[in-house]
Amino acid sequence: MITFITSVEVPVSNLDKALSWYTEILQFQVMWRDEQSAFIALPGEGTRLFLVQTNDEKRLEFTNTNTGVVHSVIDFYVENLPAFHAFLKQHGVEVTELQPKAMGFGFRDPDGNFYGAHIDQLSYQYKKNPTISSKV
């Protein structure tokens, strides 16, 4: 019955500041906005982020109670992981360390929402051809 995800809601403390960061740093485009919220999307992508201005201090992340690892809720595919890592650092974005031969790293938006950047080829292949399945 469900065919795709339309949006993921993201809490932000200041909508104007958040829109500036998401459009300048991550290259999202504003699809719609009002005074307290906005839909943004990457060019050519169907899934949107719905930025919602709030005083609630909870942010997108969780800690795996088995490993202690902090996880992102949203992961982005990146073709050149080291270049994206360097770009974010140059722009003052808080990033986790990029290990040699790493498949990804984490980074935070100005509000502290935690994201992942990955070079997971299977995810990219699946995006291009959703009939691909992986053996688990």
C-alpha positions in Angstrom: 0.0 0.0 0.0 2.9 2.4 0.7 4.9 3.1 -2.4 7.5 5.7 -1.2 8.6 8.1 1.5 7.4 11.7 0.8 9.3 13.5 3.5 11.3 13.2 6.7 10.6 15.8 9.3 13.5 17.6 10.8 13.4 19.9 13.9 15.2 23.2 13.6 15.4 26.2 16.0 15.5 28.9 13.3 14.0 28.2 9.9 15.8 31.0 8.0 19.2 29.9 9.4 18.4 26.3 8.6 17.3 27.0 5.1 20.5 29.0 4.5 22.6 26.0 5.7 20.7 23.3 3.8 20.7 25.2 0.5 24.3 26.5 0.7 26.1 23.5 2.2 24.0 20.5 1.2 22.6 22.1 -2.1 18.9 21.4 -1.2 16.3 23.5 -3.0 13.3 25.1 -1.3 10.1 23.6 -2.7 7.7 25.4 -0.4 7.8 27.4 2.8 5.8 29.4 5.3 6.8 31.2 8.5 7.5 28.1 10.6 8.2 25.2 8.1 9.6 24.4 4.7 9.8 21.5 2.3 13.3 21.1 0.7 14.7 18.5 -1.7 17.9 17.6 -3.5 17.7 18.2 -7.2 16.1 15.2 -8.9 15.2 13.5 -5.7 11.7 12.5 -4.7 12.1 12.4 -0.9 11.9 15.8 0.8 13.0 17.1 4.2 10.3 19.0 6.0 12.1 21.5 8.2 9.9 22.5 11.2 10.9 25.4 13.5 10.5 24.3 17.1 11.6 25.1 20.6 11.8 21.3 21.4 15.5 20.5 21.9 15.3 16.8 20.7 17.3 16.2 17.6 17.6 13.4 15.0 19.9 10.7 16.4 20.0 7.7 18.6 22.5 5.7 20.5 22.8 1.9 19.9 22.5 0.5 23.4 24.5 -2.6 22.4 27.5 -0.8 20.9 27.3 2.8 22.2 27.5 4.1 18.6 25.5 7.2 17.8 23.4 6.6 14.7 21.9 9.0 12.2 18.3 8.8 11.2 19.1 10.0 7.6 22.0 8.9 5.5 23.1 10.5 2.2 24.9 8.7 -0.7 28.1 10.6 -1.6 30.2 9.6 -4.6 33.5 11.1 -3.3 33.5 10.6 0.5 36.9 12.2 1.2 36.0 15.3 -0.9 32.7 15.8 0.8 34.3 15.3 4.3 36.9 18.0 3.4 34.2 20.3 2.0 32.1 20.1 5.2 35.2 20.7 7.4 36.1 23.7 5.3 32.7 25.1 6.0 32.9 24.6 9.7 30.5 21.6 9.9 31.0 19.3 12.8 32.0 15.9 11.3 33.2 12.6 12.7 36.6 11.3 11.8 37.0 9.8 8.3 38.9 6.5 8.7 41.0 5.1 5.9 38.9 2.8 3.7 35.8 4.1 5.5 32.3 3.6 4.0 31.0 6.7 5.7 31.1 9.3 8.4 28.6 11.4 10.4 28.0 15.2 10.5 25.7 17.6 12.2 23.6 20.5 11.0 23.7 23.8 13.0 20.9 22.5 15.2 22.7 19.3 16.1 20.7 16.9 13.9 23.0 14.0 13.1 23.4 12.7 9.5 25.4 10.1 7.8 27.3 10.3 4.5 28.0 7.0 2.8 29.5 5.5 -0.3 27.4 2.4 -0.1 27.4 1.1 -3.7 24.5 -1.3 -3.1 22.3 1.6 -2.0 23.2 3.6 -5.1 22.6 0.6 -7.4 19.2 0.0 -5.7 18.3 3.7 -6.2 18.9 3.3 -9.9 17.2 -0.1 -10.1 14.8 -0.9 -7.2 14.4 -4.5 -8.3 17.9 -5.3 -7.1 17.9 -7.3 -3.9 20.7 -8.1 -1.5 21.4 -11.3 0.4 21.4 -10.7 4.1 
